[in-house]
């Protein structure tokens, strides 16, 4: 199945986030986190509605703790919207799809 969600690592962070021509949303998650596993399919589904407007990325806090620390991530799931390398929005915790979409749209409407 084709996915619009890119796995983010410390190695591709600069290219995918800092030098991205579009805003990005990063899903900070861990495989052991139940709410993160529940958020995964919702995040994937939402990505299809933002093609060309917002790039969807996933970052494992276990595999990339320094990146999570740099963003001050203290709880997961944590979605951070970044535009031109700067954080412009943060959504913490598990949200239903429609509420998550509203929150994303509100942030995108400000940039």
N, C-alpha and C positions, 0 to 999 in steps of 0.2 A: 504494500500500500504506500502510495506517495505521501510524504510528510512535508509540511511547511515549517516544521520546528527543527532548528539546528542545535546540535550539541555544542555547548560552549566550553572551552578549556582556557587555561592560562595562555596556551600557545596561540590560539586564534582570537583571543580577546580583543587585541588592538584592531585587527581587520574587521571583525564582526560588530564591535561596539563603537570604538572610538572613531574609526574611519567609515562607518556606515553612512550611506547617503540618506537613510530613512531612520526615523525613531525605532528603537528596539524595546522589547519587553523581555526581561530575563526572569525565568522561573528558577529561584534558588530552592533546591529540593535535596532530599536524601532518600535512598531506596528503602530504608527501614521505617520511614515516616508514613503512617497510615493516611493522614490528611493529604500528604504530597501525592500518594498513589491515587487517591480519589480525584485530586486536582488534575492529574496528567491528561486523562481523556477530555476533560472540559477545556483545558488549555489548547490541546490539539484541535478540537472542534472549532474553537474560537479563531484559531489561526487562519482558517479558510476564509473567514469574512473580512480579513484585514490585508489580504495579499496586495502588495504594492504600496501599502500605507504604513504598516508596522511589521517589523521583523520579529518573529517569535524564537526565543533562545532558551535552552535549559542548561543549568549549571549545577552539577553535583557539589554540595558543600563539603562532602567527604573527600572528593578527589581534588578540589580546588579551594582549600580553606583560606588561603591568602586573599583570593578574590572576594570571597564572602566577607572576610574581615575588613577589607578595604571599603566595602559598602556598608559596614556596620550591621550586617544581618545577624539578628539575635534569635529570631524565631522563624520556623519554616512551616508551611510554604510561605514564601515571600516573593512577590512579583515586583520588580523595579523597572520603571519605564525610564529610558535614557535617550536623550536627544543631543547629538553632537558631543558625546562624551560626558554630559552632565545629567545627573538624576533630576527628573521633572515630576516623578510620581512614584508612590509606593503603596502596595496593597498587601496587607499581612493577613494570613489565615485563609481557611477554606471558605470560598464564597460560591453561592449558586451561580450558574451560568449567566442568567439575565442580570444579576447584580454586578457580577464581574464585568460584563460588557458595558454596563452603565458607567462604572468606575473608570474603565479604560477610555471610553468615549469622552468622559469629562476631562481627563488629563489631556487627551489628544486635542480637545477643543481649546485648550489653553496655550498650545504651542503652535 
